[in-house]
């Protein structure tokens, strides 16, 4: 493609993620290449910079820069035929992650370290692994939200386009409860609170920074927290509830109140702080529970994920008791 295009979002694309829109319109454009175009501001939605997770709205205008077809092979969808062994391995791995499934939805327990989508140098990621569940009509399960690579826990997958649209609406209209568990440095005061800031991407790195209201690209972000247990004044087990869904929101917010999540290589901001012996230096953040209306319109999906091994080790070491936690009482309101 040569020259800049401006394309209007159709009615049936309302609520679609921007990266999904690009995959539909430009199937040869790899994820890594798209991320670079977004980072450098070459892609615009109604004249504003956007992220891959931006939800587009019918009638919006998307600026598409000239796109080179010379995309790295690893970035091309289906660039190389995958062997039947790899497909079987991916299917088995996802079945091991399965917490819940029906004809419309899969709820997976993503392990820490597994990327949700592809990028430069990434050959194995959850989105690619879902190819193993493509049906005879070519329909592949769709991711409806994301988790950071080092965050473990619940991720929701739609089996059909209609289910994806309904789940996306629930996220957009905030009809969803997402509960996270974390271990943070120190003990937040008050023990239950609300964090409200504006967040924007840093120009220097991939971190999100606290921004001012009205600043270019700044997005309002709100999180609730609650201290469940503590280990002296050194560490605390907290539940976190993101009211909004911004990139790295919980990690940036806990760091902002000077109680960063332990094992967070991007946001841990306390100088000369030593991790207690026996605790692994890995991100202690778990997407613990999701409650969302079923896309069929009947009932609710309510699924919880177990602690990953490195967090279970920490719970054992600190004497935190998962069995005493009652989410109806202890989660932030």
C-alpha positions in Angstrom: 0.0 0.0 0.0 1.3 3.4 -0.9 0.1 6.7 0.5 -1.9 7.6 3.6 -5.5 6.3 3.9 -8.3 7.5 6.1 -10.9 4.8 6.7 -14.3 5.1 8.4 -15.3 2.6 11.0 -18.3 0.6 9.9 -21.4 -0.1 12.1 -20.5 -3.8 12.5 -17.0 -2.8 13.7 -18.3 -0.8 16.6 -16.5 -1.8 19.8 -13.8 -3.7 18.0 -10.2 -3.5 19.3 -8.0 -1.4 17.0 -5.5 -4.3 16.6 -8.4 -6.6 15.5 -9.5 -4.0 13.1 -6.1 -3.9 11.5 -5.9 -7.7 11.4 -9.2 -7.7 9.5 -8.3 -4.9 7.0 -4.6 -5.6 6.6 -4.0 -9.4 7.3 -0.3 -9.2 6.2 0.5 -6.5 8.8 2.3 -8.2 11.7 1.6 -7.4 15.4 5.1 -6.1 16.0 5.0 -3.8 12.9 1.5 -2.4 14.1 2.9 -1.7 17.6 5.7 0.3 16.1 3.3 2.3 14.0 1.2 3.0 17.1 4.1 3.9 19.3 5.4 6.4 16.7 2.0 8.0 16.3 1.6 7.1 12.6 -1.8 5.5 13.3 -4.5 8.0 14.5 -8.1 7.6 15.5 -10.1 10.8 14.9 -6.7 12.6 14.9 -5.6 11.2 18.2 -2.9 8.7 19.0 -4.2 5.3 20.0 -3.1 1.9 21.5 -3.7 -1.6 20.1 -6.3 -2.1 22.8 -8.3 1.0 21.9 -12.0 0.3 21.3 -13.1 1.9 18.1 -16.6 3.4 17.5 -18.8 3.4 14.5 -18.1 6.6 12.4 -14.6 7.2 13.7 -11.9 7.9 11.1 -8.7 5.8 11.3 -5.5 7.2 9.7 -3.5 4.4 8.1 0.0 5.3 7.1 1.8 3.6 4.1 2.3 0.0 5.1 5.2 -2.0 3.8 4.5 -5.5 2.9 8.0 -6.5 3.8 7.1 -7.8 7.3 9.2 -10.2 9.2 8.2 -13.8 8.7 7.5 -14.3 12.4 5.1 -11.4 12.3 3.0 -12.8 9.5 -0.1 -14.7 10.4 0.3 -18.3 9.2 3.7 -17.4 7.7 4.8 -21.0 8.0 2.6 -24.1 8.2 2.6 -25.3 11.8 3.3 -29.0 12.3 0.5 -31.2 13.7 2.7 -31.8 16.8 2.9 -28.1 17.5 -0.8 -27.7 17.1 -1.4 -30.7 19.5 1.1 -29.3 22.0 -0.7 -25.9 22.0 -4.1 -27.5 22.4 -2.9 -29.6 25.3 -1.3 -26.6 26.9 -4.5 -24.5 26.7 -6.6 -27.4 28.0 -4.3 -27.5 31.0 -5.0 -23.8 31.6 -8.8 -24.2 31.3 -10.8 -23.2 34.3 -14.2 -23.0 32.5 -15.6 -23.6 29.0 -18.8 -23.9 27.1 -19.9 -23.4 23.5 -19.4 -19.6 23.8 -16.6 -19.0 26.2 -13.3 -20.3 27.6 -11.8 -19.0 30.8 -8.1 -19.7 31.0 -5.5 -19.5 33.8 -2.5 -17.8 32.0 0.8 -18.7 33.6 3.3 -15.9 34.3 5.8 -15.4 31.5 3.4 -16.3 28.7 2.7 -13.3 26.4 -0.9 -12.8 25.4 -0.1 -11.6 21.9 2.9 -11.6 19.6 5.6 -9.1 19.2 9.1 -8.7 18.0 11.1 -11.9 18.8 8.1 -13.7 20.3 7.3 -17.0 18.6 5.0 -18.5 21.3 2.0 -16.5 22.7 -1.5 -17.2 23.7 -3.2 -15.7 20.7 -1.1 -17.9 18.4 -1.8 -21.0 20.5 -5.5 -20.5 20.1 -5.1 -21.4 16.4 -5.2 -25.0 17.7 -8.9 -24.4 18.4 -9.9 -23.1 15.0 -13.0 -25.0 13.7 -13.7 -26.4 10.3 -15.3 -23.1 9.2 -12.1 -21.2 10.0 -13.5 -19.6 13.2 -10.8 -19.1 15.8 -11.4 -18.2 19.5 -10.9 -14.5 20.2 -9.2 -12.7 23.1 -11.5 -10.1 24.6 -9.0 -8.5 27.0 -5.3 -8.8 27.9 -2.9 -9.4 30.7 0.7 -8.3 31.0 3.2 -11.0 30.2 4.4 -11.4 33.8 0.9 -11.3 35.3 -0.7 -14.7 35.9 -4.4 -15.6 36.2 -7.7 -15.3 34.5 -8.1 -14.4 30.8 -11.4 -14.6 29.0 -11.6 -16.0 25.4 -14.7 -15.9 23.2 -15.4 -18.8 20.9 -17.6 -16.9 18.5 -17.7 -13.4 17.1 -21.1 -12.8 18.7 -19.8 -13.8 22.1 -16.8 -11.5 21.6 -19.1 -8.6 20.8 -21.2 -9.2 23.9 -18.3 -9.6 26.2 -16.6 -6.5 24.8 -19.8 -4.6 25.5 -19.7 -5.8 29.1 -16.1 -4.6 29.5 -16.9 -1.2 27.8 -20.0 -0.6 30.0 -18.2 -1.8 33.1 -20.6 -4.6 33.9 -17.6 -6.7 34.8 -15.9 -7.2 38.2 -12.2 -8.1 38.0 -10.4 -8.9 41.3 -6.6 -9.1 41.5 -4.4 -10.3 44.3 -1.0 -8.8 44.9 1.8 -8.5 47.5 3.0 -5.0 47.9 5.9 -3.4 49.8 4.8 -1.9 53.1 1.2 -1.6 54.3 -1.0 1.0 52.6 -2.8 3.5 54.9 -5.7 3.7 55.0 -6.2 -0.1 54.7 -9.0 0.4 52.1 -8.9 3.1 49.5 -9.4 4.6 46.1 -6.6 5.6 43.7 -7.6 8.1 41.0 -5.1 9.6 38.6 -4.5 10.3 34.9 -2.0 8.0 33.1 0.0 8.5 29.9 2.7 6.5 28.2 6.2 7.7 29.0 8.2 8.9 25.9 11.4 7.3 27.3 10.3 3.7 27.9 7.3 1.4 27.9 6.1 2.5 31.3 2.9 4.4 32.2 3.4 7.6 34.1 1.2 9.8 36.2 -0.1 12.6 34.0 -2.0 15.9 34.5 -5.6 16.3 33.6 -5.9 17.7 30.0 -2.4 16.5 29.1 -2.1 15.0 25.6 -3.0 11.3 25.6 -3.7 11.3 29.4 -6.5 8.8 30.4 -8.4 8.8 33.7 -7.6 5.7 35.7 -9.4 4.5 38.9 -8.4 1.6 41.1 -9.7 0.3 44.5 -7.5 -1.5 47.0 -8.0 -3.4 50.3 -5.4 -4.8 52.7 -6.3 -8.4 53.5 -3.3 -9.4 55.6 0.1 -8.1 56.4 3.5 -9.4 57.4 4.7 -6.9 60.0 5.2 -3.5 58.2 7.3 -5.1 55.4 4.7 -6.7 53.2 0.9 -6.7 52.6 -1.5 -9.0 50.7 -3.9 -6.7 48.9 -6.9 -7.1 46.7 -7.1 -4.7 43.8 -10.1 -3.8 41.7 -9.5 -1.8 38.4 -12.6 0.4 37.9 -11.1 1.5 34.5 -8.9 -0.7 32.3 -5.7 1.2 31.4 -2.4 -0.3 30.4 -0.3 -1.3 33.5 -2.9 0.5 35.7 -2.6 -1.5 38.9 1.2 -1.6 38.7 1.5 2.1 38.1 -1.1 3.0 40.8 0.4 0.9 43.6 3.8 2.4 42.8 2.2 5.9 42.9 1.0 5.4 46.5 4.6 4.2 47.4 3.5 0.6 47.8 4.7 -1.1 44.6 4.1 -4.7 43.8 7.0 -6.9 44.7 8.9 -8.4 41.8 7.8 -5.7 39.4 10.9 -4.8 37.3 9.2 -1.8 35.7 7.5 0.0 38.5 9.2 -1.0 41.8 10.4 2.4 43.0 11.7 2.1 46.6 15.5 2.5 46.9 17.6 0.1 49.0 14.6 -2.2 49.6 15.6 -5.9 50.0 13.2 -8.7 49.1 12.8 -11.1 52.2 14.6 -14.4 51.9 12.7 -17.2 50.3 10.5 -15.0 48.1 11.1 -15.2 44.4 11.8 -12.0 42.6 8.8 -12.4 40.2 5.8 -10.2 39.7 3.3 -10.9 42.6 0.2 -10.0 40.7 -2.7 -12.5 40.0 -5.8 -11.9 38.0 -7.8 -13.8 40.7 -11.4 -13.6 39.8 -13.8 -12.4 37.0 -17.6 -11.9 37.3 -19.2 -11.0 34.0 -22.7 -11.6 32.3 -22.7 -14.6 30.1 -22.7 -13.5 26.4 -25.8 -15.7 25.8 -27.8 -13.3 28.0 -28.5 -15.9 30.7 -26.7 -16.1 34.0 -23.2 -15.0 35.0 -19.7 -16.3 34.6 -17.9 -16.3 38.0 -14.5 -17.9 37.9 -11.5 -17.8 40.2 -7.8 -18.7 39.5 -5.5 -20.4 42.0 -2.2 -18.8 43.1 0.7 -19.5 40.7 3.6 -21.4 42.2 5.8 -18.4 43.1 3.0 -16.7 44.9 1.9 -19.8 46.7 5.4 -20.1 48.0 5.2 -16.6 49.3 1.8 -17.2 50.9 3.2 -20.3 52.6 6.3 -18.4 53.8 4.3 -15.5 55.2 1.5 -17.6 56.7 -1.2 -16.0 54.6 -4.3 -18.3 54.5 -6.3 -18.3 51.3 -9.1 -20.4 52.8 -10.0 -17.5 55.2 -10.6 -15.0 52.4 -14.2 -14.2 51.7 -14.4 -12.1 48.5 -18.0 -11.0 49.3 -16.7 -9.4 52.5 -13.0 -8.6 52.0 -12.9 -7.2 48.4 -13.0 -3.4 48.0 -16.4 -1.9 47.5 
